[in-house]
Amino acid sequence: MKTEKTYTLSKNQEKIQSLSLGQLRDLYDTLETFLVKEQQPVKVYGQKASEIEISLQKNILLDKDDDAFRVYYSITTSTGEIEWLSYHQLTKLSHMLLLFLKHNQFPFPAFLRSSKTKKNEIPVITEENQVYQPASLPEDISINKYIHCSNMQPSPQVSYSISGNGQWINDLSPAGIRKFQRRLRLFLLKEDV
């Protein structure tokens, strides 16, 4: 059986272990493809617009001991449901949806492409003292991007995660993921010598 070195990506307490050199190359290629594609209009996978059903419901309740109506709202889609919203929650939800959609149109606003990184944010690549065993773990490699805003923090926050072998490194900023890409490229160039 052919053996090869394994590597670990680590950031603070998070680690992706037992990565082969081939998986690191796959991670670099996936990351490069992701970063190029995110600069283009996003093709959304899923249901066609004509297949999506969304319904709103207003529930008005009056018990025998109540002095006033209790009013709740529900939103049902073909994939999920939000129930028992008050009028104020529904209006906040409406506002947040509009804000979220406004900030997620192409092209992405400059603040979503920030150049600042946090201390110790960039994953470090280290060689392990074991040999790569291909059958021991699932060999998935993926990149995820999260855009989050809330009524407490309405300015959208962007972070990235990378995964491999069923393990994750989270909370990489836009600048951090690009710096990691450069670090990984330099590492792979050194290993290919």
C-alpha positions, -999 to +999 in steps of 0.1 A: +000+000+000+013+034-010+017+058+020+021+095+020+024+123+045-006+139+061-012+174+071-033+194+096-049+228+091-054+245+125-068+278+136-071+284+174-089+253+187-103+242+153-085+216+132-089+196+100-066+166+103-053+138+082-054+157+049-033+143+021-013+165-003-039+157-029-067+169-006-048+202+000-045+206-038-083+199-041-089+225-013-068+251-031-086+244-064-120+245-048-112+277-030-099+294-061-130+284-080-152+296-052-135+330-050-137+335-088-174+324-090-185+346-061-175+377-082-201+366-109-239+366-106-250+337-085-268+308-101-293+295-075-300+258-073-333+246-060-369+250-070-380+271-099-399+303-090-431+288-104-428+258-080-424+279-048-454+284-027-455+310+001-485+317+022-492+341+050-519+336+076-533+359+102-548+341+133-572+362+154-580+346+188-605+355+214-611+335+245-641+339+268-620+357+294-601+380+270-608+417+267-590+420+233-581+399+203-548+381+203-533+383+168-506+360+154-491+356+120-477+325+103-456+322+071-455+288+053-433+279+024-428+247+005-398+240+027-407+253+062-428+273+085-426+302+109-455+303+133-470+326+160-453+358+151-467+390+166-473+420+144-441+436+156-421+405+148-436+403+114-428+439+106-392+434+119-389+403+098-401+422+067-376+449+073-347+424+079-356+405+047-355+437+026-322+448+042-307+413+038-318+411+001-305+446-006-271+438+007-269+405-011-274+417-046-246+415-071-221+431-071-214+427-034-208+460-015-172+469-007-177+463+031-184+426+023-149+424+008-131+438+037-093+437+038-090+433+076-082+400+093-084+391+129-055+380+150-047+343+145-074+340+119-054+324+091-052+286+094-017+271+098-006+241+077+016+215+096+029+181+087+016+152+108+037+123+122+014+097+106+007+084+072-023+091+051-050+063+052-076+070+025-103+048+039-103+061+075-123+093+070-147+108+044-127+129+020-151+158+016-136+192+007-159+222+007-160+260+011-191+278+027-198+315+028-222+329+053-238+363+052-256+372+085-275+402+097-300+407+125-321+435+139-294+438+166-266+440+140-282+451+107-249+456+088-243+422+071-213+402+084-195+378+061-176+347+071-162+316+054-157+280+066-136+253+051-141+216+057-124+184+050-126+149+064-157+158+083-140+186+102-144+223+100-125+256+104-150+285+108-152+323+109-127+333+083-132+369+071-132+378+034-096+390+037-087+360+059-099+334+033-078+352+006-047+352+028-053+315+035-055+309-002-021+326-007-006+307+022-019+274+008-006+282-027+029+289-013+028+257+007+018+236-023+045+252-045+071+243-018+058+207-015+058+202-053+095+211-056 
